[in-house]
């Protein structure tokens, strides 16, 4: 049984549900800064920015951390739904593999010609990897 002050949270990406559970506090990267959600928060809808989503799991000391890039979040006061354009659990990454991916992408972009059809994808992927690098680096401090 979840605590009296907990509420359901869903994190959904185009690939499917990444998280579903009960929380007593959630912080999301809103488009204009961090936004917090607690039990019976006033209804709100917000666009997401890029950053970290933290979900304090109800009745525990555990915090689930996710990297988020774009999307929307909303609550009716009883349930929080986060529809992320792109998201992943932060613990799915290690700093060394992220650094290597960053170097590989930077090299590919440097070698690409301006009309290369892969260039927009590479730049978008580099944007994601830079965000992950920043958050994984902060987690390892």
C-alpha positions in Angstrom: 0.0 0.0 0.0 1.4 3.4 -1.0 1.5 6.3 1.4 -1.4 8.8 1.7 0.6 11.5 0.0 1.8 9.5 -3.0 0.5 9.7 -6.6 0.9 7.7 -9.8 3.6 8.8 -12.3 4.1 7.6 -15.9 7.0 8.4 -18.1 6.3 7.5 -21.8 8.5 7.8 -24.8 7.6 7.0 -28.5 9.0 3.5 -27.8 6.7 2.9 -24.9 6.4 3.3 -21.1 9.8 3.8 -19.5 8.5 4.2 -15.9 5.3 3.7 -14.1 4.9 3.8 -10.3 4.0 5.8 -7.3 6.0 8.9 -6.1 5.8 11.5 -3.4 7.8 14.0 -5.3 8.9 14.4 -9.0 11.1 17.1 -10.5 11.1 17.6 -14.3 13.0 19.8 -16.7 10.3 22.2 -17.8 11.0 24.4 -20.8 11.6 27.4 -18.5 13.3 25.7 -15.6 12.8 22.9 -13.1 9.2 22.2 -12.0 8.2 20.1 -9.0 5.2 17.9 -8.5 3.8 16.7 -5.2 0.5 15.1 -4.0 -2.6 17.1 -5.1 -0.6 19.7 -7.1 -2.8 22.1 -9.0 -3.5 20.9 -12.5 -0.9 22.0 -15.0 0.4 21.2 -18.5 4.0 22.2 -19.5 6.4 21.6 -22.3 9.6 19.9 -21.4 13.1 21.1 -21.9 16.3 19.1 -21.8 17.6 17.8 -18.5 17.1 15.4 -15.6 13.8 14.0 -14.3 13.9 12.8 -10.7 11.3 10.5 -9.2 11.3 10.0 -5.5 9.7 6.5 -5.1 6.9 6.6 -2.6 7.6 5.1 0.9 11.4 4.6 0.1 14.5 6.6 0.0 15.1 5.7 -3.6 15.3 8.2 -6.4 14.9 7.1 -10.0 16.8 9.5 -12.4 16.1 9.9 -16.1 17.6 12.1 -18.9 14.8 13.8 -20.8 14.9 15.7 -24.1 11.7 17.5 -25.1 8.0 16.6 -24.8 5.2 17.5 -22.5 4.1 16.8 -18.9 0.8 17.3 -17.2 -1.2 16.5 -14.1 -4.9 16.7 -13.2 -3.9 16.9 -9.6 -4.0 13.1 -9.0 -1.6 11.7 -11.6 1.5 12.9 -13.4 2.0 11.9 -17.1 5.3 12.8 -18.8 5.4 12.3 -22.6 9.0 12.7 -23.5 10.3 13.0 -27.0 13.4 11.1 -25.9 14.2 9.7 -22.4 16.4 7.0 -20.8 17.3 5.9 -17.3 20.4 7.8 -16.3 22.0 4.6 -14.8 21.9 3.0 -18.3 25.0 5.1 -19.1 28.6 5.0 -17.9 30.9 8.0 -18.3 33.5 6.3 -20.4 31.1 5.0 -23.0 29.4 8.4 -23.2 32.8 10.1 -23.7 33.7 7.7 -26.5 30.3 8.2 -28.2 30.8 11.9 -28.0 34.3 11.7 -29.6 33.0 9.4 -32.3 30.1 11.8 -33.2 32.3 14.8 -33.2 34.7 13.1 -35.6 31.9 12.0 -37.9 30.5 15.6 -37.9 33.9 17.0 -38.6 34.4 14.7 -41.6 30.9 15.1 -43.0 30.2 17.4 -46.0 27.5 20.1 -45.5 24.9 18.4 -47.8 25.4 14.9 -46.2 21.9 13.6 -45.4 23.2 12.1 -42.2 24.4 15.4 -40.8 21.1 16.4 -39.1 20.9 13.0 -37.4 24.5 13.2 -36.2 24.0 16.7 -34.8 20.8 15.6 -33.0 22.6 12.6 -31.6 25.5 14.8 -30.4 23.0 17.1 -28.7 21.6 14.0 -26.8 25.1 12.7 -26.0 26.2 16.1 -24.6 23.1 16.2 -22.4 23.8 12.7 -21.1 27.5 13.5 -20.6 26.6 16.5 -18.5 24.1 14.5 -16.3 26.2 11.4 -16.0 29.3 13.5 -15.1 27.2 15.3 -12.4 26.0 11.9 -11.1 29.6 10.7 -10.7 30.8 13.7 -8.6 
